[in-house]
Amino acid sequence: MMTYSQKSTAGAAARALIVALASLPLAGTAWAQTAPTPPAPAAAPAPAPAADPVVAKVGAEVIHLSEVREAMAGLPPQAQSMPPQTLFPYVLDQLIDSRILIQAAKKAGLEKDPAVQRQVAAAADRVLQNAFLHHQVDPAVTDAALKAIYDREIAGKPGEAEVHARHILVPDEATAKKVIEALKKGGDFVALSKEYSKDPGAAAQGGDLGFFKKGDMVPEFAAAAFALKDGEYTQTPVHTQFGWHVIQVIEHRQAPAPTFEDSRDELRQKIVSEIVQAAIAKAKAGVAVEKFNMDGTPPRATDTAEPPPPPVK
């Protein structure tokens, strides 16, 4: 991972390199105007570059361009946004350092350590497991498949119910009842919110919470809000983990169905989960599985049985 200072240095180096390269055509043009030369004889065509050239040698080992590209692809987006010519030398240096450390570990005989061998085997198993699941998932998770699920399950159907509400949050029930009495006498909800509410964000807006769905709020608050009609406020305080609320509903509405773009990530998670579960179930079929107790003994029926009730005295 590059530090901020490394990125700044890399950016400065890239700018200097770009300036230098940009000046070359101008220098070449000026030279050509003052000292023209006859055209050079045709040169033999240069050999085509290797598809995956060697970009470093570390002892007897080599590092190919594909390895650097793969490492770059695994970096965070902010790092990947750097120009390749800036990022390349730093990633290459990291790969070189990694290869040097691996060589040093082998010279020390650490690959023969039983603990290391177990970790290497576990890492290899994880790679195989992930490769198998990707082999099952990747061909199936396409835009066409996601769009088909969207059209079948979401498109054209009404969205969730929402309410637009205000609230006044106070620390105790007595204050909440005092606010409700003030409302019954014609008090203004917005003014009372600014006077009493302990929710600074909402109080500044007169207690306005905007539109929300049931799942957006804690159950007690949502149940009370959705039970009110437009313009009504709660006649008794509503208690939640945050304190005591007085709620006023301004408007009910049916939210529009989410667009395909809005639903894409959720649909992808859904289909990936389904495919993974199906792949596990299929792989399990026909495989004998035995489970044992923590001490290695076979489980007995009494191991999971409910303990007998205590004797009645």
Sequence and secondary structure as in RCSB ss.txt:
>XXXX:A:sequence
MMTYSQKSTAGAAARALIVALASLPLAGTAWAQTAPTPPAPAAAPAPAPAADPVVAKVGAEVIHLSEVREAMAGL
PPQAQSMPPQTLFPYVLDQLIDSRILIQAAKKAGLEKDPAVQRQVAAAADRVLQNAFLHHQVDPAVTDAALKAIY
DREIAGKPGEAEVHARHILVPDEATAKKVIEALKKGGDFVALSKEYSKDPGAAAQGGDLGFFKKGDMVPEFAAAA
FALKDGEYTQTPVHTQFGWHVIQVIEHRQAPAPTFEDSRDELRQKIVSEIVQAAIAKAKAGVAVEKFNMDGTPPR
ATDTAEPPPPPVK
>XXXX:A:secstr
   HHHHHHHHHHHHHHHHHHHHHHHHHHHHHHHS               SS EEEEETTEEEEHHHHHHHHHTS
 HHHHTS HHHHHHHHHHHHHHHHHHHHHHHHTTGGG HHHHHHHHHHHHHHHHHHHHHHHHTTT  HHHHHHHH
HHHTTTS   EEEEEEEEEESSHHHHHHHHHHHHTT  HHHHHHHH S HHHHTTTTEEEEE GGGS HHHHHHH
HHS TT B SS EEETTEEEEEEEEEEEE     HHHHHHHHHHHHHHHHHHHHHHHHHTT       TTS    
GGGSS        
